[in-house]
Protein backbone atom coordinates (compact mmCIF):
# COMPACT_ATOMS: atom_id res chain seq x y z
CA UNK A 1 0.00 0.00 0.00
CA UNK A 2 2.87 2.38 0.81
CA UNK A 3 4.47 1.64 -2.54
CA UNK A 4 1.23 2.32 -4.42
CA UNK A 5 0.76 5.62 -2.58
CA UNK A 6 4.25 6.83 -3.45
CA UNK A 7 3.81 5.67 -7.05
CA UNK A 8 0.83 7.97 -7.63
CA UNK A 9 2.42 10.76 -5.58
CA UNK A 10 5.54 10.57 -7.73
CA UNK A 11 3.56 10.81 -10.97
CA UNK A 12 1.60 13.85 -9.76
CA UNK A 13 4.44 16.04 -8.49
CA UNK A 14 5.84 18.61 -10.87
CA UNK A 15 9.28 18.46 -12.42
CA UNK A 16 11.71 20.81 -10.66
CA UNK A 17 12.63 23.96 -12.62
CA UNK A 18 16.04 23.88 -14.29
CA UNK A 19 17.39 27.02 -12.68
CA UNK A 20 15.32 27.60 -9.56
CA UNK A 21 16.99 27.02 -6.20
CA UNK A 22 14.79 25.58 -3.49
CA UNK A 23 14.36 27.45 -0.20
CA UNK A 24 16.57 26.01 2.52
CA UNK A 25 13.70 24.39 4.44
CA UNK A 26 12.43 22.62 1.32
CA UNK A 27 15.98 21.61 0.42
CA UNK A 28 16.53 20.19 3.90
CA UNK A 29 13.28 18.20 3.81
CA UNK A 30 14.03 16.85 0.35
CA UNK A 31 17.52 15.81 1.46
CA UNK A 32 16.12 14.21 4.61
CA UNK A 33 13.59 12.14 2.64
CA UNK A 34 16.25 11.11 0.12
CA UNK A 35 18.53 9.95 2.94
CA UNK A 36 15.71 7.99 4.56
CA UNK A 37 14.83 6.19 1.32
CA UNK A 38 18.44 5.44 0.42
CA UNK A 39 19.08 4.07 3.91
CA UNK A 40 16.07 1.78 3.56
CA UNK A 41 17.53 0.31 0.37
CA UNK A 42 20.28 -1.66 2.15
CA UNK A 43 18.10 -4.08 4.16
CA UNK A 44 15.48 -4.35 1.40
CA UNK A 45 18.14 -5.27 -1.17
CA UNK A 46 19.44 -7.90 1.24
CA UNK A 47 15.91 -9.34 1.51
CA UNK A 48 15.37 -9.13 -2.25
CA UNK A 49 18.46 -11.22 -2.96
CA UNK A 50 16.63 -14.17 -1.42
CA UNK A 51 14.19 -14.07 -4.36
CA UNK A 52 16.19 -12.69 -7.32
CA UNK A 53 19.79 -13.39 -8.34
CA UNK A 54 22.27 -10.52 -7.83
CA UNK A 55 22.97 -9.82 -11.52
CA UNK A 56 19.32 -9.66 -12.56
CA UNK A 57 18.33 -7.80 -9.42
CA UNK A 58 20.88 -5.04 -10.07
CA UNK A 59 19.95 -4.81 -13.77
CA UNK A 60 16.18 -4.77 -13.23
CA UNK A 61 16.45 -2.25 -10.40
CA UNK A 62 18.44 0.19 -12.54
CA UNK A 63 16.09 -0.26 -15.49
CA UNK A 64 13.03 0.35 -13.31
CA UNK A 65 14.52 3.50 -11.78
CA UNK A 66 15.53 4.89 -15.19
CA UNK A 67 12.05 4.27 -16.62
CA UNK A 68 10.35 5.93 -13.63
CA UNK A 69 12.54 9.04 -13.88
CA UNK A 70 12.04 9.19 -17.64
CA UNK A 71 8.27 9.43 -17.07
CA UNK A 72 8.81 12.73 -15.25
CA UNK A 73 10.22 14.71 -18.18
CA UNK A 74 9.47 12.44 -21.19
CA UNK A 75 12.18 13.73 -23.55
CA UNK A 76 12.34 10.91 -26.10
CA UNK A 77 15.28 12.47 -27.93
CA UNK A 78 17.33 12.16 -24.76
CA UNK A 79 17.98 8.45 -25.46
CA UNK A 80 18.57 8.84 -29.19
CA UNK A 81 21.83 10.78 -29.10
CA UNK A 82 23.95 11.65 -26.07
CA UNK A 83 27.69 12.02 -25.35
CA UNK A 84 29.58 8.69 -25.34
CA UNK A 85 31.07 9.55 -21.94
CA UNK A 86 27.76 8.51 -20.38
CA UNK A 87 28.55 4.90 -21.28
CA UNK A 88 31.71 5.16 -19.19
CA UNK A 89 29.68 6.52 -16.27
CA UNK A 90 27.15 3.74 -16.79
CA UNK A 91 29.89 1.11 -16.73
CA UNK A 92 31.35 2.13 -13.38
CA UNK A 93 27.91 2.77 -11.85
CA UNK A 94 26.61 -0.60 -13.09
CA UNK A 95 29.70 -2.43 -11.85
CA UNK A 96 29.25 -0.74 -8.48
CA UNK A 97 25.73 -2.09 -8.13
CA UNK A 98 26.70 -5.54 -9.41
CA UNK A 99 29.63 -5.89 -6.99
CA UNK A 100 27.54 -4.58 -4.11
CA UNK A 101 24.73 -7.08 -4.75
CA UNK A 102 27.18 -9.96 -5.17
CA UNK A 103 28.93 -9.00 -1.94
CA UNK A 104 25.70 -8.64 0.03
CA UNK A 105 25.14 -12.38 -0.35
CA UNK A 106 28.07 -12.89 2.04
CA UNK A 107 28.08 -9.80 4.28
CA UNK A 108 25.48 -7.87 6.24
CA UNK A 109 23.41 -4.92 5.06
CA UNK A 110 24.75 -2.96 8.04
CA UNK A 111 28.38 -3.34 7.02
CA UNK A 112 27.48 -2.62 3.41
CA UNK A 113 26.02 0.76 4.39
CA UNK A 114 29.33 1.74 6.01
CA UNK A 115 31.55 0.38 3.23
CA UNK A 116 29.59 2.01 0.41
CA UNK A 117 29.41 5.45 2.03
CA UNK A 118 33.11 5.37 2.89
CA UNK A 119 33.86 5.93 -0.79
CA UNK A 120 33.38 9.66 -0.12
CA UNK A 121 36.79 9.56 1.55
CA UNK A 122 38.52 7.70 -1.28
CA UNK A 123 37.12 10.06 -3.92
CA UNK A 124 39.46 12.71 -2.50
CA UNK A 125 42.45 10.40 -3.08
CA UNK A 126 41.34 9.49 -6.61
CA UNK A 127 40.75 13.16 -7.45
CA UNK A 128 44.29 13.94 -6.27
CA UNK A 129 45.82 11.08 -8.27
CA UNK A 130 43.96 11.70 -11.54
CA UNK A 131 43.18 15.42 -11.52
CA UNK A 132 45.79 16.79 -9.09
CA UNK A 133 43.10 18.30 -6.87
CA UNK A 134 44.01 19.62 -3.44
CA UNK A 135 44.61 16.89 -0.86
CA UNK A 136 44.70 18.83 2.40
CA UNK A 137 45.25 17.79 5.99
CA UNK A 138 41.58 17.02 6.63
CA UNK A 139 41.38 14.67 3.65
CA UNK A 140 44.63 12.95 4.64
CA UNK A 141 43.32 12.49 8.19
CA UNK A 142 40.00 11.22 6.84
CA UNK A 143 41.75 8.70 4.59
CA UNK A 144 43.89 7.32 7.44
CA UNK A 145 40.86 7.04 9.74
CA UNK A 146 38.82 5.39 6.98
CA UNK A 147 41.44 2.68 6.49
CA UNK A 148 41.58 2.10 10.25
CA UNK A 149 37.78 1.97 10.51
CA UNK A 150 37.49 -0.49 7.61
CA UNK A 151 40.12 -2.70 9.25
CA UNK A 152 38.26 -2.88 12.57
CA UNK A 153 34.91 -3.30 10.84
CA UNK A 154 36.07 -6.14 8.60
CA UNK A 155 38.70 -8.17 10.49
CA UNK A 156 38.58 -6.81 14.05
CA UNK A 157 41.12 -8.17 16.50
CA UNK A 158 41.50 -11.59 14.84
CA UNK A 159 42.82 -10.86 11.33
CA UNK A 160 44.41 -14.26 10.70
CA UNK A 161 41.29 -16.18 11.72
CA UNK A 162 39.03 -13.97 9.61
CA UNK A 163 41.31 -14.08 6.56
CA UNK A 164 41.29 -17.90 6.50
CA UNK A 165 37.59 -18.27 7.32
CA UNK A 166 36.39 -16.88 3.98
CA UNK A 167 34.18 -14.29 5.68
CA UNK A 168 36.01 -11.44 3.96
CA UNK A 169 34.73 -12.33 0.47
CA UNK A 170 31.56 -10.29 0.81
CA UNK A 171 33.34 -7.37 2.47
CA UNK A 172 35.95 -7.22 -0.31
CA UNK A 173 33.31 -7.29 -3.06
CA UNK A 174 31.41 -4.44 -1.41
CA UNK A 175 34.64 -2.46 -0.96
CA UNK A 176 35.39 -2.99 -4.66
CA UNK A 177 31.92 -1.65 -5.36
CA UNK A 178 32.90 1.44 -3.40
CA UNK A 179 36.06 1.79 -5.52
CA UNK A 180 33.99 1.52 -8.71
CA UNK A 181 31.65 4.24 -7.45
CA UNK A 182 34.65 6.30 -6.40
CA UNK A 183 35.92 6.28 -10.00
CA UNK A 184 32.38 7.06 -11.14
CA UNK A 185 32.22 10.07 -8.82
CA UNK A 186 35.57 11.42 -10.00
CA UNK A 187 34.45 11.19 -13.64
CA UNK A 188 31.09 12.61 -12.66
CA UNK A 189 32.70 15.84 -11.44
CA UNK A 190 33.55 16.73 -15.02
CA UNK A 191 30.15 15.86 -16.50
CA UNK A 192 27.39 16.72 -14.04
CA UNK A 193 27.12 20.33 -15.29
CA UNK A 194 26.44 19.41 -18.93
CA UNK A 195 24.76 22.44 -20.57
CA UNK A 196 22.23 20.42 -22.55
CA UNK A 197 20.78 18.40 -19.67
CA UNK A 198 19.15 19.13 -16.35
CA UNK A 199 20.50 17.20 -13.36
CA UNK A 200 17.46 14.92 -13.40
CA UNK A 201 17.98 14.11 -17.09
CA UNK A 202 21.67 13.53 -16.43
CA UNK A 203 20.86 11.07 -13.62
CA UNK A 204 18.33 9.26 -15.84
CA UNK A 205 20.93 8.90 -18.58
CA UNK A 206 23.59 7.24 -16.45
CA UNK A 207 20.99 4.95 -14.85
CA UNK A 208 19.81 4.01 -18.35
CA UNK A 209 23.35 3.26 -19.62
CA UNK A 210 24.06 1.28 -16.43
CA UNK A 211 21.00 -0.91 -17.02
CA UNK A 212 21.91 -1.46 -20.70
CA UNK A 213 25.50 -2.44 -19.83
CA UNK A 214 24.39 -4.95 -17.20
CA UNK A 215 21.78 -6.56 -19.49
CA UNK A 216 24.22 -8.71 -21.56
CA UNK A 217 26.09 -9.63 -18.36
CA UNK A 218 22.85 -10.91 -16.84
CA UNK A 219 21.82 -12.76 -20.02
CA UNK A 220 25.19 -14.48 -20.38
CA UNK A 221 25.81 -15.51 -16.78
CA UNK A 222 22.36 -16.14 -15.30
CA UNK A 223 19.02 -17.41 -16.61
CA UNK A 224 16.18 -14.92 -16.55
CA UNK A 225 14.16 -15.24 -13.30
CA UNK A 226 10.86 -16.04 -14.96
CA UNK A 227 9.12 -17.26 -11.81
CA UNK A 228 9.62 -14.50 -9.25
CA UNK A 229 7.18 -14.67 -6.35
CA UNK A 230 5.19 -11.59 -5.38
CA UNK A 231 7.53 -10.82 -2.46
CA UNK A 232 10.43 -10.56 -4.93
CA UNK A 233 8.48 -8.20 -7.21
CA UNK A 234 7.44 -6.07 -4.24
CA UNK A 235 11.05 -5.72 -3.04
CA UNK A 236 12.25 -4.98 -6.57
CA UNK A 237 9.61 -2.27 -6.92
CA UNK A 238 10.51 -0.79 -3.55
CA UNK A 239 14.27 -0.75 -4.18
CA UNK A 240 13.98 0.45 -7.77
CA UNK A 241 11.23 3.03 -7.41
CA UNK A 242 10.83 4.08 -3.77
CA UNK A 243 14.48 3.65 -2.74
CA UNK A 244 16.09 4.85 -5.98
CA UNK A 245 13.85 6.82 -8.38
CA UNK A 246 12.10 8.98 -5.75
CA UNK A 247 15.22 9.91 -3.74
CA UNK A 248 17.07 10.67 -6.98
CA UNK A 249 14.21 12.97 -7.95
CA UNK A 250 14.25 14.75 -4.57
CA UNK A 251 18.04 14.93 -4.56
CA UNK A 252 18.36 16.28 -8.10
CA UNK A 253 15.62 18.86 -7.46
CA UNK A 254 17.69 20.55 -4.77
CA UNK A 255 21.18 19.55 -5.90
CA UNK A 256 22.49 23.06 -6.64
CA UNK A 257 21.80 24.23 -3.12
CA UNK A 258 23.34 21.32 -1.23
CA UNK A 259 26.53 22.00 0.70
CA UNK A 260 29.12 19.60 2.09
CA UNK A 261 27.36 19.83 5.48
CA UNK A 262 24.09 18.58 4.02
CA UNK A 263 26.05 15.99 2.08
CA UNK A 264 27.51 14.63 5.33
CA UNK A 265 24.03 14.69 6.88
CA UNK A 266 22.74 12.55 4.01
CA UNK A 267 25.45 9.96 4.65
CA UNK A 268 24.72 9.81 8.38
CA UNK A 269 20.97 9.50 7.80
CA UNK A 270 21.53 6.66 5.35
CA UNK A 271 23.73 4.77 7.78
CA UNK A 272 21.42 5.27 10.77
CA UNK A 273 18.33 4.16 8.82
CA UNK A 274 20.21 1.14 7.44
CA UNK A 275 21.36 0.22 10.97
CA UNK A 276 17.88 0.51 12.44
CA UNK A 277 16.01 -1.34 9.70
CA UNK A 278 18.66 -4.06 9.43
CA UNK A 279 18.32 -4.66 13.16
CA UNK A 280 14.50 -4.68 13.09
CA UNK A 281 13.93 -6.79 9.97
CA UNK A 282 17.12 -8.83 9.57
CA UNK A 283 18.24 -9.16 13.19
CA UNK A 284 21.70 -7.79 12.33
CA UNK A 285 23.99 -6.23 14.90
CA UNK A 286 27.63 -5.24 15.24
CA UNK A 287 30.21 -6.58 17.68
CA UNK A 288 31.99 -4.17 20.00
CA UNK A 289 35.11 -3.95 17.83
CA UNK A 290 32.94 -3.47 14.73
CA UNK A 291 31.09 -0.62 16.46
CA UNK A 292 34.47 1.05 17.11
CA UNK A 293 35.37 0.63 13.44
CA UNK A 294 31.99 2.04 12.39
CA UNK A 295 32.40 5.12 14.60
CA UNK A 296 35.91 5.73 13.25
CA UNK A 297 34.57 5.41 9.71
CA UNK A 298 31.82 7.97 10.36
CA UNK A 299 34.40 10.37 11.80
CA UNK A 300 36.54 9.85 8.69
CA UNK A 301 33.63 10.78 6.40
CA UNK A 302 32.92 13.96 8.36
CA UNK A 303 36.58 15.05 8.62
CA UNK A 304 37.20 14.46 4.90
CA UNK A 305 34.42 16.98 4.16
CA UNK A 306 35.95 19.73 6.30
CA UNK A 307 38.56 21.01 3.82
CA UNK A 308 36.20 23.50 2.19
CA UNK A 309 32.48 23.74 1.34
CA UNK A 310 31.80 22.12 -2.00
CA UNK A 311 28.51 21.40 -3.77
CA UNK A 312 27.25 17.85 -3.64
CA UNK A 313 27.32 17.88 -7.42
CA UNK A 314 31.12 17.82 -7.05
CA UNK A 315 31.25 15.51 -4.07
CA UNK A 316 28.42 13.00 -3.99
CA UNK A 317 26.69 12.34 -7.30
CA UNK A 318 26.33 8.56 -7.16
CA UNK A 319 23.63 6.86 -5.07
CA UNK A 320 23.10 3.03 -4.25
CA UNK A 321 22.32 2.13 -2.96
C-alpha positions as CSV (number, residue, x, y, z in Angstrom):
1,X,0.0,0.0,0.0
2,X,2.9,2.4,0.8
3,X,4.5,1.6,-2.5
4,X,1.2,2.3,-4.4
5,X,0.8,5.6,-2.6
6,X,4.2,6.8,-3.5
7,X,3.8,5.7,-7.1
8,X,0.8,8.0,-7.6
9,X,2.4,10.8,-5.6
10,X,5.5,10.6,-7.7
11,X,3.6,10.8,-11.0
12,X,1.6,13.9,-9.8
13,X,4.4,16.0,-8.5
14,X,5.8,18.6,-10.9
15,X,9.3,18.5,-12.4
16,X,11.7,20.8,-10.7
17,X,12.6,24.0,-12.6
18,X,16.0,23.9,-14.3
19,X,17.4,27.0,-12.7
20,X,15.3,27.6,-9.6
21,X,17.0,27.0,-6.2
22,X,14.8,25.6,-3.5
23,X,14.4,27.5,-0.2
24,X,16.6,26.0,2.5
25,X,13.7,24.4,4.4
26,X,12.4,22.6,1.3
27,X,16.0,21.6,0.4
28,X,16.5,20.2,3.9
29,X,13.3,18.2,3.8
30,X,14.0,16.8,0.3
31,X,17.5,15.8,1.5
32,X,16.1,14.2,4.6
33,X,13.6,12.1,2.6
34,X,16.2,11.1,0.1
35,X,18.5,9.9,2.9
36,X,15.7,8.0,4.6
37,X,14.8,6.2,1.3
38,X,18.4,5.4,0.4
39,X,19.1,4.1,3.9
40,X,16.1,1.8,3.6
41,X,17.5,0.3,0.4
42,X,20.3,-1.7,2.2
43,X,18.1,-4.1,4.2
44,X,15.5,-4.3,1.4
45,X,18.1,-5.3,-1.2
46,X,19.4,-7.9,1.2
47,X,15.9,-9.3,1.5
48,X,15.4,-9.1,-2.2
49,X,18.5,-11.2,-3.0
50,X,16.6,-14.2,-1.4
51,X,14.2,-14.1,-4.4
52,X,16.2,-12.7,-7.3
53,X,19.8,-13.4,-8.3
54,X,22.3,-10.5,-7.8
55,X,23.0,-9.8,-11.5
56,X,19.3,-9.7,-12.6
57,X,18.3,-7.8,-9.4
58,X,20.9,-5.0,-10.1
59,X,20.0,-4.8,-13.8
60,X,16.2,-4.8,-13.2
61,X,16.5,-2.2,-10.4
62,X,18.4,0.2,-12.5
63,X,16.1,-0.3,-15.5
64,X,13.0,0.3,-13.3
65,X,14.5,3.5,-11.8
66,X,15.5,4.9,-15.2
67,X,12.1,4.3,-16.6
68,X,10.3,5.9,-13.6
69,X,12.5,9.0,-13.9
70,X,12.0,9.2,-17.6
71,X,8.3,9.4,-17.1
72,X,8.8,12.7,-15.2
73,X,10.2,14.7,-18.2
74,X,9.5,12.4,-21.2
75,X,12.2,13.7,-23.6
76,X,12.3,10.9,-26.1
77,X,15.3,12.5,-27.9
78,X,17.3,12.2,-24.8
79,X,18.0,8.5,-25.5
80,X,18.6,8.8,-29.2
81,X,21.8,10.8,-29.1
82,X,23.9,11.6,-26.1
83,X,27.7,12.0,-25.3
84,X,29.6,8.7,-25.3
85,X,31.1,9.5,-21.9
86,X,27.8,8.5,-20.4
87,X,28.5,4.9,-21.3
88,X,31.7,5.2,-19.2
89,X,29.7,6.5,-16.3
90,X,27.1,3.7,-16.8
91,X,29.9,1.1,-16.7
92,X,31.4,2.1,-13.4
93,X,27.9,2.8,-11.9
94,X,26.6,-0.6,-13.1
95,X,29.7,-2.4,-11.8
96,X,29.3,-0.7,-8.5
97,X,25.7,-2.1,-8.1
98,X,26.7,-5.5,-9.4
99,X,29.6,-5.9,-7.0
100,X,27.5,-4.6,-4.1
101,X,24.7,-7.1,-4.7
102,X,27.2,-10.0,-5.2
103,X,28.9,-9.0,-1.9
104,X,25.7,-8.6,0.0
105,X,25.1,-12.4,-0.3
106,X,28.1,-12.9,2.0
107,X,28.1,-9.8,4.3
108,X,25.5,-7.9,6.2
109,X,23.4,-4.9,5.1
110,X,24.7,-3.0,8.0
111,X,28.4,-3.3,7.0
112,X,27.5,-2.6,3.4
113,X,26.0,0.8,4.4
114,X,29.3,1.7,6.0
115,X,31.5,0.4,3.2
116,X,29.6,2.0,0.4
117,X,29.4,5.4,2.0
118,X,33.1,5.4,2.9
119,X,33.9,5.9,-0.8
120,X,33.4,9.7,-0.1
121,X,36.8,9.6,1.6
122,X,38.5,7.7,-1.3
123,X,37.1,10.1,-3.9
124,X,39.5,12.7,-2.5
125,X,42.4,10.4,-3.1
126,X,41.3,9.5,-6.6
127,X,40.8,13.2,-7.4
128,X,44.3,13.9,-6.3
129,X,45.8,11.1,-8.3
130,X,44.0,11.7,-11.5
131,X,43.2,15.4,-11.5
132,X,45.8,16.8,-9.1
133,X,43.1,18.3,-6.9
134,X,44.0,19.6,-3.4
135,X,44.6,16.9,-0.9
136,X,44.7,18.8,2.4
137,X,45.3,17.8,6.0
138,X,41.6,17.0,6.6
139,X,41.4,14.7,3.7
140,X,44.6,13.0,4.6
141,X,43.3,12.5,8.2
142,X,40.0,11.2,6.8
143,X,41.7,8.7,4.6
144,X,43.9,7.3,7.4
145,X,40.9,7.0,9.7
146,X,38.8,5.4,7.0
147,X,41.4,2.7,6.5
148,X,41.6,2.1,10.3
149,X,37.8,2.0,10.5
150,X,37.5,-0.5,7.6
151,X,40.1,-2.7,9.3
152,X,38.3,-2.9,12.6
153,X,34.9,-3.3,10.8
154,X,36.1,-6.1,8.6
155,X,38.7,-8.2,10.5
156,X,38.6,-6.8,14.0
157,X,41.1,-8.2,16.5
158,X,41.5,-11.6,14.8
159,X,42.8,-10.9,11.3
160,X,44.4,-14.3,10.7
161,X,41.3,-16.2,11.7
162,X,39.0,-14.0,9.6
163,X,41.3,-14.1,6.6
164,X,41.3,-17.9,6.5
165,X,37.6,-18.3,7.3
166,X,36.4,-16.9,4.0
167,X,34.2,-14.3,5.7
168,X,36.0,-11.4,4.0
169,X,34.7,-12.3,0.5
170,X,31.6,-10.3,0.8
171,X,33.3,-7.4,2.5
172,X,36.0,-7.2,-0.3
173,X,33.3,-7.3,-3.1
174,X,31.4,-4.4,-1.4
175,X,34.6,-2.5,-1.0
176,X,35.4,-3.0,-4.7
177,X,31.9,-1.6,-5.4
178,X,32.9,1.4,-3.4
179,X,36.1,1.8,-5.5
180,X,34.0,1.5,-8.7
181,X,31.7,4.2,-7.5
182,X,34.7,6.3,-6.4
183,X,35.9,6.3,-10.0
184,X,32.4,7.1,-11.1
185,X,32.2,10.1,-8.8
186,X,35.6,11.4,-10.0
187,X,34.5,11.2,-13.6
188,X,31.1,12.6,-12.7
189,X,32.7,15.8,-11.4
190,X,33.6,16.7,-15.0
191,X,30.2,15.9,-16.5
192,X,27.4,16.7,-14.0
193,X,27.1,20.3,-15.3
194,X,26.4,19.4,-18.9
195,X,24.8,22.4,-20.6
196,X,22.2,20.4,-22.5
197,X,20.8,18.4,-19.7
198,X,19.2,19.1,-16.4
199,X,20.5,17.2,-13.4
200,X,17.5,14.9,-13.4
201,X,18.0,14.1,-17.1
202,X,21.7,13.5,-16.4
203,X,20.9,11.1,-13.6
204,X,18.3,9.3,-15.8
205,X,20.9,8.9,-18.6
206,X,23.6,7.2,-16.5
207,X,21.0,5.0,-14.9
208,X,19.8,4.0,-18.3
209,X,23.3,3.3,-19.6
210,X,24.1,1.3,-16.4
211,X,21.0,-0.9,-17.0
212,X,21.9,-1.5,-20.7
213,X,25.5,-2.4,-19.8
214,X,24.4,-5.0,-17.2
215,X,21.8,-6.6,-19.5
216,X,24.2,-8.7,-21.6
217,X,26.1,-9.6,-18.4
218,X,22.8,-10.9,-16.8
219,X,21.8,-12.8,-20.0
220,X,25.2,-14.5,-20.4
221,X,25.8,-15.5,-16.8
222,X,22.4,-16.1,-15.3
223,X,19.0,-17.4,-16.6
224,X,16.2,-14.9,-16.5
225,X,14.2,-15.2,-13.3
226,X,10.9,-16.0,-15.0
227,X,9.1,-17.3,-11.8
228,X,9.6,-14.5,-9.3
229,X,7.2,-14.7,-6.4
230,X,5.2,-11.6,-5.4
231,X,7.5,-10.8,-2.5
232,X,10.4,-10.6,-4.9
233,X,8.5,-8.2,-7.2
234,X,7.4,-6.1,-4.2
235,X,11.0,-5.7,-3.0
236,X,12.3,-5.0,-6.6
237,X,9.6,-2.3,-6.9
238,X,10.5,-0.8,-3.5
239,X,14.3,-0.8,-4.2
240,X,14.0,0.4,-7.8
241,X,11.2,3.0,-7.4
242,X,10.8,4.1,-3.8
243,X,14.5,3.6,-2.7
244,X,16.1,4.9,-6.0
245,X,13.9,6.8,-8.4
246,X,12.1,9.0,-5.8
247,X,15.2,9.9,-3.7
248,X,17.1,10.7,-7.0
249,X,14.2,13.0,-8.0
250,X,14.3,14.8,-4.6
251,X,18.0,14.9,-4.6
252,X,18.4,16.3,-8.1
253,X,15.6,18.9,-7.5
254,X,17.7,20.5,-4.8
255,X,21.2,19.6,-5.9
256,X,22.5,23.1,-6.6
257,X,21.8,24.2,-3.1
258,X,23.3,21.3,-1.2
259,X,26.5,22.0,0.7
260,X,29.1,19.6,2.1
261,X,27.4,19.8,5.5
262,X,24.1,18.6,4.0
263,X,26.0,16.0,2.1
264,X,27.5,14.6,5.3
265,X,24.0,14.7,6.9
266,X,22.7,12.6,4.0
267,X,25.5,10.0,4.6
268,X,24.7,9.8,8.4
269,X,21.0,9.5,7.8
270,X,21.5,6.7,5.3
271,X,23.7,4.8,7.8
272,X,21.4,5.3,10.8
273,X,18.3,4.2,8.8
274,X,20.2,1.1,7.4
275,X,21.4,0.2,11.0
276,X,17.9,0.5,12.4
277,X,16.0,-1.3,9.7
278,X,18.7,-4.1,9.4
279,X,18.3,-4.7,13.2
280,X,14.5,-4.7,13.1
281,X,13.9,-6.8,10.0
282,X,17.1,-8.8,9.6
283,X,18.2,-9.2,13.2
284,X,21.7,-7.8,12.3
285,X,24.0,-6.2,14.9
286,X,27.6,-5.2,15.2
287,X,30.2,-6.6,17.7
288,X,32.0,-4.2,20.0
289,X,35.1,-4.0,17.8
290,X,32.9,-3.5,14.7
291,X,31.1,-0.6,16.5
292,X,34.5,1.0,17.1
293,X,35.4,0.6,13.4
294,X,32.0,2.0,12.4
295,X,32.4,5.1,14.6
296,X,35.9,5.7,13.2
297,X,34.6,5.4,9.7
298,X,31.8,8.0,10.4
299,X,34.4,10.4,11.8
300,X,36.5,9.9,8.7
301,X,33.6,10.8,6.4
302,X,32.9,14.0,8.4
303,X,36.6,15.0,8.6
304,X,37.2,14.5,4.9
305,X,34.4,17.0,4.2
306,X,36.0,19.7,6.3
307,X,38.6,21.0,3.8
308,X,36.2,23.5,2.2
309,X,32.5,23.7,1.3
310,X,31.8,22.1,-2.0
311,X,28.5,21.4,-3.8
312,X,27.3,17.8,-3.6
313,X,27.3,17.9,-7.4
314,X,31.1,17.8,-7.1
315,X,31.3,15.5,-4.1
316,X,28.4,13.0,-4.0
317,X,26.7,12.3,-7.3
318,X,26.3,8.6,-7.2
319,X,23.6,6.9,-5.1
320,X,23.1,3.0,-4.2
321,X,22.3,2.1,-3.0
